[in-house]
Amino acid sequence: MPDIRREYTMYLKMERGLSENTVQAYLRDLDKLFSYFNAKEIEPVHATLDDLRSFVQACFTTDSNSRTQARVIAGIRSFYRFLLYHNYLDQDPSELLEGPRKELHLPQVLSVEEIDRLVAAIDMSSHEGHRNRAMLEVLYGSGLRVSELVNLKLSNIYADEHYMLIEGKGSKQRLVPLSPESEVWLSYWYRERATWAIRPGAEDYVFLNRRGAPLTRVMVFTIIKRLCAQAGIQKTISPHTLRHSFATHMLQNGADLRIIQQLLGHEDITTTEIYTHVEVQDLRRAILQYHPANQRER
């Protein structure tokens, strides 16, 4: 079904506004579906719920990861909704297709003390010191994704209003406040940045590499890994760890979950609810304080 595949690709990009990575993931799963139906001599538009269940079962025998399973099922549902909306079908066979329960993976989070150690590890005498400090302040102070950080434009920072215009997943835009600390270190970085030779086309990017080109996601990851090692932090962290830490610390200090959802740019509140996890140390303290056996010991 090459024409329908092409139409579906345009639908994902133009109507649903999905990112290129998400579109490619959906199309890879769609090709698996087409290949499976081809072998069974089933036309996708004539597939039944049982046919879809058989495909899903065949996929799950080779990949038991619940996140992958959930993505495959989401892709199938998306494709059949497209067929229904564009009048290729009268009824959606994927409507009752059930997905696996998602495994709960608690995100790695840095403590406030570890954040301070990470910041203190920055060599402020280096050529990139002010850039790296401003970068960490924006990541941790506003909870940005690394892709949002490297694509941040000077023209999208409204200093007088203390806000940034952020373009998130699927080209969705949101306004995110700038913390006072971020504003201070950005001002220091702007002064340093003005002395750098900037490549044509990179003039509007906030964060640059030594060659005057926009900073890449890989470079941000490398910088944070290096600072982590220098700070003696044993946890495995990435730029996303600072986003997790931002959300967790906001929640621990009383911020409303809906506000955190908006700041992070989560479409679904259930994605934000992962941050309602309780720290292991909090559990330990609760047992020591409230369990009768520990009270007798005290």
N, C-alpha and C positions, 0 to 999 in steps of 0.2 A: 504493500500500500504506500508507494513512494509519495503520491500527491497528498494523501492524508497526513503522512509524517511531516511533510513540508508545511502544511497548514497548521498542524499541531505545534510545530516549532515556532511559527510566527505568533500563535496564540499564547504560548508560554512567555515569549519575550515582550510582545506588544500589549496584550490584554491583561496578563497576570503580572507583568513587570518583574519576572524572576531574574536573578543574577545568572551570568553565563555559566558558572559552575553548577548551579542547580538545574539549569536547562540541560546541560550535558549529562548530568546524572540521570535525569528523567528519560532522556533519549536512549541512554545505554540500557536502562531497564526495559524500555519499550522495544528495543531491538531484540532483547532476550525473549520478550513475549511473542514477537512476530516469528522468531526462529522456532520457538516451541510450537506455536499454532501451525506453522508451515509443516513441521514434521508430523503433526496430527491431522493435517489437511482440514484445518478449521479456519474459516474466515473470521478475523477479529470482530467484524460487525455482527457476526452470527453467534458469537461466543455466549455461553450461559454462565451462571454463577458457579456451577460445578466445574466447568472448564477452567475458570479463573482460579478456583480453589486447587485444582490439580496442578496448575502452573506454579502457584505459590508453594504448594507442598514439594514440588520438584526442586524449586529454588532453595527451600529450607533444608533439604537433605544435604546440600553442599555448603550452606552458610547458615550457621545457627545464631549469628549475631542479631540480637533483637532490634538494634538500631537500623541495620541494613534491611531487615525484614519489614520494619515499619516504613522505611523509605520506598521499598519496592511496591508495597500496597498503596501508599500515598500516590505513587506514580501511576499505578493502574487506575485508581479512582479518578485522578486528574484527567487521564486520557479518555475514559468513558464518559466523564462529565462533558468534555469537549465534544465527543461524538454526539451526545444527546443534545447539547445546546446548538450544534450546527446541523441538526436534523438528519444525521446519519443513522440514528437510532430512535425508536419510540419509547424504549425503556432501558434504564441503566442496570446492567447485570452486576455491577460492582457495588451496588448500594448496600448489600448485606454482607459484603466481604469483610471479615474481621481480621484485625491485626493483633500482633503479640503485645503483651504488656511490656512497656519499656522498662529496661533495667535502670535502677536509680544509681547514677554515678555522681557522688558528691564532688564538686570541683575543688581543686587544690587552692588554698587561700593563704596569703601571707598575713601575719599579725602586723599591728601598727609598728611594733618594735622592729620587725624584719623590713618593713617598708623604709623606716628611718635608716637602717643599716645599708639598704640598697642605694638610697639616695646619697648617703655619706661616702659610698665607694666611688662616686664619680670624681674623676680628676678635673677639678675646675680650672687648673692651669693649662689644660690641653686645648687644642684648637677646637675640639667638639664639646667641651665641657658644658657651656651654656645651652647648647642644642640638646644634649642628653638630659640635662636637668629639666629643661622645659618640656621635653618629650615625656619624661616620667611623670611630671606634674599633671600634664594633660591626660595621659592614660589613666592614672590613678585618681586624679581629681574630678574627672568627668565620665569615666567608665567607657571610653571609646573602644571599638574594635580596632585592631591594628590596621586593617584596610581603610578604616575611616580616618585614622591618624595620618597615614602616608598620603592620603588624597586630600587632606585638609588644605584649603586655599585661604590666602590672606584676604581675598575679597569676600569670604564667607565668615570672617570674624568681625563682629560688631562690638568694638571695644567700649563705646559709650553706653551700650545697653547691657554689656557683660554677657553676651551670648555668642554662640557659634551656630552656624547653619551646617548641619551634618547630613551627608548623603549616605544612607545605610544600605542594607540588603535590598535588592530589587529596586534600586534607585529611589527608595522612600526617603523623604527628607524629614528632619525633626530639628527643633531648636534645643540646644543643650547649654545650660549656664556654664560660664567660666568661673572657676574659683579664684578668689583674690591671689592665692599663692601661684596659680597658673599664670595669671596676668602679669605678676611681678617677673617671673622667670621668662615668660615670652618676651617681655620688653627688653630684658638683658640679651636674649637670643637675637632679637631683631637688630640690635645695635651691632652685634658680632656678625650677623648674617649680611649686613650692609657692606662689610669689608670683603666678602667672598666674591669670587668670579662665578657668576650664575649663567648656566647654559641657556641658549634661546629655547623658549617654550616652558622653562621651569620657573619663570619669574614670579608666578602667583602661588607656587607651592610653599607652605610654611616650613617644612623640614627638608633639608638638603643633605646630600653626602659631600665628601671632600672635593669632588669633581664638579660640584654645582648642579648636580642632577637631583631629581626627587628621590628621597630616601625610599628604600624598598622594604617589604615586609620581612624578607630574610635578614636584612641588615638590622632591623629593629630587634628581631629575635636574637641575633648574634650579640648585639650590645647588651641586652638584658641578661643573657646567659653568662656573659663575661663579668658583668657587675655582680651577679649572683655568686659566682665563684669567689670574686674578690671580697665580698661581704661575708663569706663563710656560711652561706645559706645552703643547707643540704637538700632542700626540696627541689623537685623537678618543676621548674617554672618556665613560663612563656609570657609574651605580651598579654595573652588572654587572662593570665593569673591576676594581673593588676585590675582587669575588668571585674573578675570574680571578687577580688578583695574589696573593690569599691562598693559593689552591691551588698556584700556581706556586712561590711562595716557600717554602711548606711542603715541597714535593717537592724543591726545590733544596737544602734544608737537611736532607734525609734522612728525611722522614716517609714511612711506608708508604702505597702507593696505596690500599689497602683502607680505611685510617683516613681518608684524604682523602675517599674515596667516602662514608663514613658521615657525616662532618662536613658535606659538601655536600648530602646527601640524595639522591644519585643512585641510581636503581633499578638501573641497569646499569653495570658497571665500565667498559664501552667508552666511556661518556660521560666518565668521569674520565680516561681514557687520553690525551685531547687535551692534558693538562698535561705529558705526558712529552716534549713538543717541546723541541728544543734551540735556545737563543737564537742569533741570527745572529752575535753577537759571539763566542760560544763556538766556532762553526764557523770563524770567521776566525782565532781564536787557535790552533785546532788545525792549520789549514793553515800558518800562520806557524811553528809549533813543529815540526811533523812532516814537512812536505813537503821532499824532498831539495834542491829548487832553492832554497828559502828558507834551508835550513841552510847551503848553500854560500855564499849571499849574506852570512850572518852571519859 
